[in-house]
Amino acid sequence: MTSIKEQAAISRLLSFLQEWDNAGKGLRTQILTKFIETNEGKTGPELELEFSQGASLFLIRLTTWLRITYMTGLDLEKILRSIGIFLSAVSSNRYLIEFLEIGGVLTLLEILGLEKIKEEDKKESIKLLQIIANTGRKYKELICESYGVRAIAEFLAKSKSEETQEEVQILLDALVHGNPKYQNQVYKGLIALLPCRSPKAQQLAMQTLRIAQAIIGATHPSIVDCVLKVLGTMHLEVQYEAIELIKDLIHYDVRLPLLKGLVALLIPPVKETSKLQAKIFTDSSVLQITTQLPVFLQQAAAAKTIGILARGDLKLAEELLHFRVVHSLMTAMGNTDHSNSQRLASLTLEYFVQLFPLVEEHVRKAMGEELYQLFLLGSWEQDLSASAALLAVNLPLRPHSRSPLLWCPARLPCFHPQSNAEILYTKIDSIQADILAANKVNVTKALHLCEGTNASCLNFFMGPGDLNDVEYVTHLEKLNSESKE
């Protein structure tokens, strides 16, 4: 027999459920508001105590009402938050199973695709999907089997709220972890997001892609074209994520097409630039500012990315030379329609010139002495102070290869003068720009000759002079690897 106290509790539960069943829309909204205020954060046992071991009876009513009214969007946020109290409660797996058995996942995914539903309501739907995904592997698989990746990715691309988009990223991150059966599906969905028009979605997709890439350990061929196209963005935060992703992808099997693609972006196709010119003449609404042309933005970003990659890996810098990167960088330096391309290409070329004497020789010959002096002309004060610092540590010195005023340590490469490359574009005239744009530099032929003998390769890397420089480079690489460990 039940006690008087238990009978009173059951009576209260039946009275509450009867009130809900007979209530109109307005009264149900009030019931939900009170329920959220008094029960948020409670555990499963606490909810059962609150409802006299009959909490599931109220959950069934909530999920039924959700399925009836979700297409109208009426009080959807409160309904979803109320269901979330049950699903997120500690020791409440039975509530989750009950919700899934009536098609809860499909309902949540359908809400994401409805145009009439408010952004806040869709955000609550994402939060419920997060709870489900974080419950375990089989629940992640259930979301993916319900075409969830596509629905979630499309919502991320269309969402106008950055806060909501960040919640979607959390969900996608959960789906890529501990989900071996469908992690490739999530990975492909993230790649499909890269061409979307939302900068925030692109940024978040690439952040999650880097995590997914490390988990999967293999690449999809389509990722190369997608990430290279993202370099045409005007948003620096998106460009940053694209470059970081490229730095990761370089270590996978797409290394070769990625490097080739970056070099190819340095010389935009003629048809792309001619299309813009034709549109400017025929359409008065088009601003005559080519700095925003995607191909030129790609060109500048490619020059910047190549510089970052080359500075981080000497072997990669050498590899880029085989793709005629020097020729392409000089061509970009001659693009008077986009000063940022000129500036970034100039800075990257400066690094190659300083690193490889063979490149310096070809660049000097192609530019001519006057233009070359503009390219690498700068003050000597920094090199003088650098030499003074080396004298202070009592290293043996030898004459600087570029100036009798400077001295280099016997076992260290010589310092180069401070570069004027960053502002070169402000100093060159139209004839010099044409010289750069029409250059025929081809270091690749010299590289093939270099591969023939060790001596020529030594000159290729370090230039003629002290053989101990090679020992120093080896020592530096050893220190570098030790510091990383």
C-alpha positions, 0 to 999 in steps of 0.5 A: 500500500502506498503511504498518504504522502505518496498518494498526495504526490501522485495526486499532484502529478495527475493534477499537473498533467491534467492542467497541461492537457487542458491548457491553451497555448498561453497557459502552456507557455507559462507552465514551461517558463515556471518549469525551466526556472525551477528545474534547470540543472537538476539530476535525473533522480531529482526530476523523478522526485519532483514528478513523483517518479512520473517525469517521463509522462511530462517528457512524452507530452513535451516531445509530442507537442514539439512534433505537432508545433515545430513547423510553426515556431510557436514557443519553440525555444521554451519547448526545446529548453524544457526537453534539454533539462531532461536530456542533460540531467545526470543519470537520465539516459532513459529520457534520451532513449525515450526522446530518440524513440519518437524521432527526436533527432530527425525533428531537431535536424528538420528545425535547422532547415526551416526558413520560418524558424528563428535563429534562437530556436535553431540554436537551442536545437543545436544544443540538444544535438550537442547533448545527444552527440556527447552521450556516446559513439552510437548517438553520433552515428545516429545523427550522421545516419539521419543525414545530420552532417549535411543539415548541420553544415548547411545551417552553419553556412546560412546562419547569421549569428556568430554565436550560433555558428560557434555552437555549430562548430562545437557540434561538428567537433564532437561528431569528428571525435570518437566517430570512426564510422562517419568521421570521413563524412564530417571531414567532407562536409567541412570541405564543402563549407569552404566555398560558402559566402559566410566568412565566419563559417569559413573560419570555423570550418577550417579550424575544425578541418585542422582537427579532423585532418589530424584525426583522419590522417589522410586528405581528400583531393578536393581540399587543395582547390577549396583552400586555395580559393579561400585565399581570395578572401578579403577577411584577414581572419579567414586568410589566417586560418587558410594559411594555417591549414595549408601549413598542416596540409604540406605534411600530407600527400597533397603537398605537391599539388598544393605547392604548384597551386600556390605558385600558379596563383602568383600569375592570374589567368589573363581571362580573369583580369580581362573579365573584370576590365570588360565589366568595369566598362559595361557596368557603371555600378562596378567600382573601379578598384581592383584591390578587391578582385579575388584573383589579385587577393589570391595572388597577394595571399599566395606570395605571403603563404609561400614566404611563410612556408619557405621560412619554416622549411629550407627543404621546402624552399628548395622544392619551390624553386623547381616550380619556377617560384622566382619567375612567378614572384617577379611577375607578381612584383610587376602587377601595378594593379595591386600594390599588396601583391607587389609588396608581399611578392617582393618580401618573399623574393627577398628571402629566396635571394638571401637564401640561395646565391644562385637565385640572387645571380639570376634575379640580378641579371633579370632586373638589371643593376639599377632595379636590383639596387632599388630592390636590395638597397638599404641602410648598413647600420643594422649589419654594422651593429650585428658585426659589432655584436659578433665581435663581442662574443670573440668569434673569428671573422671574415670579410662580408661578401657584399661590403668591405665595411662588414665582417662575418663570423668564419662559421656563420653565413654573412648578414645581408643589408636591411632590405628595401623590398617592402617599399620597392613598389613605391619606387619603380616606374612603369618600365621597371614594372614591365621588366618584372612582369615580363621576366624570363627567369628560369632557375630550374635549369640551373637546379638540374645542373646543381644536382650533378655535382656536390660542389655545385650544390654547395655553391647553390645553397651557400655560395662560394666560400667557407665550407664550414658554413655547411657544418653550421647549417647542419648544427642549426638543424640539429639544434632546431630539432632538439628544441622542438622535442 
